[in-house]
């Protein structure tokens, strides 16, 4: 299901050495020290603090996706395990939102 680059995505603070792209997200890949997933520039329209926050969010994305999949599975299994149990409106709304977010994050890329 998950087609993103596997491994722990790491936030890198390069501000001391690289002014145009002070923050990046990297992952260790097989046979390579690390691969850059994203560079988060800091420019006039994107302040350094916001660029750093963007990089931290991107670095956490695989872990968040995994957690969302677990929550969705747990929500569904709780209903399946208890005969006669039903999802309430709030549960259905949360379940639909989880499905939508997971689908957006895992849709096929050409």
Secondary structure, DSSP 8 states (H G I E B T S, - for coil): ---S--S--EEEE-TTT-STT-EEEEEEETTEEEEEEEEE--BTTB-HHHHHHHHHHHHHHHHHHHHHHHHHHHHHHHHHHSTT----HHHHHHHHHHHHHHHHHH----
